[in-house]
Amino acid sequence: MSDQPDRPQLYLITPAAFEIDEFVPVLSTVLDAAPVACLRLALAGGDEARIARAADALRELAHARDIALVMESHVVLAERLGLDGVHLPRGTGGIRKLRARLGGDFIIGADCGASRHEGINAAEAGADYVSFAPAGETGLGTGAEARAGRELFAWWSEMIEVPVVAEGALSPELVGELAPVVDFVALGTEIWEAPDPLAAFRRLIAPMGY
């Protein structure tokens, strides 16, 4: 158990494209480096057989370490494969109906961009967590207005009980800045696009005391 219970929990996001046999050993090494709470399968595309194979491989890794495995977008597939939950992309509605159908044990997360309004709507509809992104500068948006700034996370943590996730273009400095006001820090491309994913992971989580 951690001796720093107030620090954010760790949340990992897979690449949108990967070869299962190559990725699983790398992921396994990263998962063994620190206590990850949640893993999101974010494999893009509509090849259900390929997504299912990836889900089976990741579920074995995750559940052996008591890590929840959620799938991005594919609600029916996540349910059919017995995963722990689903992460809904921004603009996806129907959370209330999903909650009623899937019950309280199925994790429902919602991407809310940098919108306080969308976050509130998702929380009120029954989301288990909301994700605000990008927390860092991606160079793809319209500047600071497109970012989820620290003030948004601070307001949410003070006013709303539903857990909040920070993700997108995170750096060690930004992780340290956001750590006091978020429940989860989600890392993905920041790790997998680095020459040494394990070293990148360790650098990113160091400001939180992991």
Backbone torsions as a table, in degrees:
resi	resn	phi	psi	omega
1	MET	NA	148.1	-179.6
2	SER	-74.2	144.6	174.1
3	ASP	-92.9	7.8	176.6
4	GLN	-127.9	73.4	-172.1
5	PRO	-65.2	-17.9	-177.1
6	ASP	-87.6	-7.3	-179.3
7	ARG	-75.3	154.1	-179.0
8	PRO	-62.2	152.1	172.9
9	GLN	-84.8	160.4	-176.1
10	LEU	-97.4	138.8	-175.8
11	TYR	-135.2	124.8	-179.8
12	LEU	-110.1	144.1	178.9
13	ILE	-121.0	127.5	179.9
14	THR	-71.7	163.6	171.8
15	PRO	-64.1	161.5	177.1
16	ALA	-74.3	-19.7	177.9
17	ALA	-143.0	132.0	177.1
18	PHE	-163.1	155.2	173.0
19	GLU	-89.5	123.3	-171.7
20	ILE	-56.6	-48.1	-176.1
21	ASP	-64.1	-29.7	179.6
22	GLU	-84.4	-35.5	-173.9
23	PHE	-78.8	-37.8	-174.2
24	VAL	-57.0	-45.4	178.5
25	PRO	-63.1	-36.9	178.0
26	VAL	-66.0	-46.8	178.7
27	LEU	-60.0	-42.5	-179.5
28	SER	-58.6	-42.5	179.0
29	THR	-63.4	-41.6	179.1
30	VAL	-67.2	-43.0	-179.5
31	LEU	-62.4	-29.1	-179.3
32	ASP	-82.4	-6.0	-175.7
33	ALA	-86.6	-20.2	-177.9
34	ALA	-163.5	158.6	-177.1
35	PRO	-76.4	96.4	178.3
36	VAL	-82.8	137.2	-178.1
37	ALA	-94.1	-33.1	-174.7
38	CYS	-146.2	143.8	177.7
39	LEU	-126.4	129.9	179.7
40	ARG	-109.2	123.6	173.2
41	LEU	-83.7	110.2	-174.8
42	ALA	-114.4	32.4	-178.6
43	LEU	-65.9	124.4	-176.6
44	ALA	-83.0	163.8	176.0
45	GLY	101.6	174.5	-175.9
46	GLY	-113.8	16.0	179.2
47	ASP	-80.2	94.2	-174.2
48	GLU	-63.7	-36.3	-179.4
49	ALA	-63.9	-42.3	-179.8
50	ARG	-68.0	-42.6	178.9
51	ILE	-62.7	-40.2	179.9
52	ALA	-64.7	-40.2	178.0
53	ARG	-63.1	-42.1	178.6
54	ALA	-64.5	-42.0	-179.7
55	ALA	-62.1	-41.2	178.9
56	ASP	-62.1	-42.9	-178.7
57	ALA	-67.6	-42.7	-178.1
58	LEU	-72.8	-33.7	178.5
59	ARG	-62.2	-39.9	178.7
60	GLU	-62.1	-44.7	178.1
61	LEU	-63.5	-48.0	-173.7
62	ALA	-67.3	-50.6	-174.5
63	HIS	-69.0	-26.5	175.1
64	ALA	-65.9	-21.8	-179.8
65	ARG	-110.3	12.6	-179.8
66	ASP	59.6	42.3	178.7
67	ILE	-109.4	132.2	177.0
68	ALA	-71.7	138.7	178.0
69	LEU	-115.5	118.6	176.8
70	VAL	-116.1	155.8	-179.3
71	MET	-114.5	139.0	178.0
72	GLU	-79.0	127.1	169.9
73	SER	77.9	-49.8	-167.9
74	HIS	-80.9	81.0	-175.0
75	VAL	-62.6	-50.0	-176.9
76	VAL	-62.5	-41.9	179.8
77	LEU	-66.9	-41.5	177.9
78	ALA	-60.6	-41.0	179.1
79	GLU	-67.2	-44.6	-177.3
80	ARG	-64.4	-35.9	-177.7
81	LEU	-84.6	-2.7	178.3
82	GLY	73.3	31.0	177.3
83	LEU	-78.3	171.0	-174.1
84	ASP	-79.7	-19.0	-178.7
85	GLY	175.6	-166.5	-176.4
86	VAL	-140.3	147.0	173.8
87	HIS	-111.1	119.2	-175.9
88	LEU	-92.2	127.7	177.3
89	PRO	-64.5	163.6	-179.2
90	ARG	-58.0	138.0	177.8
91	GLY	89.4	-4.6	178.7
92	THR	-79.7	121.7	179.5
93	GLY	-95.8	-168.4	173.9
94	GLY	81.5	17.7	-179.3
95	ILE	-61.6	-41.9	-177.5
96	ARG	-61.9	-42.5	179.2
97	LYS	-68.4	-39.2	177.3
98	LEU	-61.9	-42.9	179.4
99	ARG	-61.7	-42.7	-179.8
100	ALA	-64.7	-36.7	-177.6
101	ARG	-79.5	-39.2	-171.9
102	LEU	-93.6	-15.4	177.4
103	GLY	86.9	177.3	-173.0
104	GLY	-79.0	-17.5	-176.6
105	ASP	-84.8	-18.9	-178.6
106	PHE	-80.6	123.5	-177.3
107	ILE	-74.5	129.0	174.6
108	ILE	-123.0	113.9	176.2
109	GLY	-109.8	153.6	-176.4
110	ALA	-134.8	128.2	172.6
111	ASP	-80.2	122.5	-176.9
112	CYS	-118.2	18.2	179.9
113	GLY	57.2	-129.7	175.5
114	ALA	-116.2	27.1	-173.4
115	SER	-100.8	112.9	174.9
116	ARG	-59.1	-40.7	-178.3
117	HIS	-61.7	-46.5	178.7
118	GLU	-63.8	-37.4	178.1
119	GLY	-62.0	-45.8	179.5
120	ILE	-61.9	-44.4	179.4
121	ASN	-60.4	-43.0	179.8
122	ALA	-65.3	-42.6	179.6
123	ALA	-63.6	-43.9	-179.7
124	GLU	-66.7	-27.4	-179.6
125	ALA	-80.5	-12.0	176.2
126	GLY	116.6	14.2	177.1
127	ALA	-64.3	143.4	177.8
128	ASP	-79.5	-26.9	174.3
129	TYR	-154.5	158.1	171.6
130	VAL	-119.3	146.7	178.6
131	SER	-116.8	128.5	174.5
132	PHE	-107.4	133.1	-176.1
133	ALA	-160.6	156.6	-5.2
134	PRO	-81.3	143.1	178.2
135	ALA	-79.8	-24.4	179.5
136	GLY	-110.7	179.5	-179.0
137	GLU	-86.2	117.5	-178.1
138	THR	-96.0	-22.2	-176.0
139	GLY	83.1	-0.1	-177.4
140	LEU	-105.9	-13.2	-175.5
141	GLY	-95.7	-153.8	-178.0
142	THR	-108.5	28.3	178.5
143	GLY	98.1	-156.7	-173.7
144	ALA	-59.6	-30.6	-178.2
145	GLU	-64.2	-25.4	-178.9
146	ALA	-85.4	-8.7	-177.8
147	ARG	-91.2	152.0	171.0
148	ALA	-90.1	100.6	-174.9
149	GLY	-81.5	168.7	-178.5
150	ARG	-58.2	-34.5	-178.3
151	GLU	-62.9	-33.9	177.6
152	LEU	-65.9	-46.9	179.4
153	PHE	-64.7	-40.2	179.9
154	ALA	-63.7	-44.6	178.2
155	TRP	-60.9	-46.2	-177.9
156	TRP	-61.0	-46.9	-177.1
157	SER	-63.5	-30.3	179.7
158	GLU	-80.6	-34.9	-170.1
159	MET	-103.3	-27.3	-171.2
160	ILE	-120.2	137.6	-178.0
161	GLU	-83.4	-25.1	-178.9
162	VAL	-63.1	131.3	-177.7
163	PRO	-58.4	148.2	-179.0
164	VAL	-121.6	140.2	-178.8
165	VAL	-113.1	133.6	173.0
166	ALA	-102.7	130.4	178.0
167	GLU	-150.9	162.1	174.4
168	GLY	99.2	110.9	174.9
169	ALA	56.3	43.5	-179.2
170	LEU	-84.0	144.5	174.6
171	SER	-120.8	164.7	176.2
172	PRO	-56.6	-38.0	-180.0
173	GLU	-65.7	-42.2	-179.5
174	LEU	-70.3	-37.0	175.7
175	VAL	-58.7	-45.3	178.5
176	GLY	-62.9	-36.4	179.6
177	GLU	-69.7	-38.2	-175.8
178	LEU	-87.5	-20.0	-174.2
179	ALA	-49.8	-41.1	-178.4
180	PRO	-70.6	-13.0	-171.9
181	VAL	-124.5	14.9	177.1
182	VAL	-130.3	159.6	178.3
183	ASP	-94.9	-31.5	179.3
184	PHE	-136.5	145.1	169.6
185	VAL	-114.4	120.2	-177.7
186	ALA	-102.9	128.0	-177.1
187	LEU	-122.7	136.3	-179.9
188	GLY	-142.5	-94.2	-177.8
189	THR	-60.2	-27.3	177.5
190	GLU	-57.1	-29.2	179.7
191	ILE	-92.9	-54.7	-167.6
192	TRP	-70.1	-24.9	178.9
193	GLU	-87.5	-3.4	179.0
194	ALA	-80.4	151.1	177.8
195	PRO	-58.5	-34.5	179.1
196	ASP	-126.8	93.3	-176.4
197	PRO	-56.5	-40.1	-178.8
198	LEU	-64.4	-44.2	178.8
199	ALA	-64.4	-39.5	178.6
200	ALA	-64.5	-42.1	178.2
201	PHE	-60.0	-45.9	-178.5
202	ARG	-64.3	-38.0	177.6
203	ARG	-64.1	-41.5	-175.7
204	LEU	-69.9	-35.2	-176.9
205	ILE	-91.1	-9.9	-178.3
206	ALA	-57.5	-39.8	-179.7
207	PRO	-63.4	-16.7	178.8
208	MET	-92.2	-2.0	178.0
209	GLY	88.0	15.9	177.2
210	TYR	-83.9	NA	NA
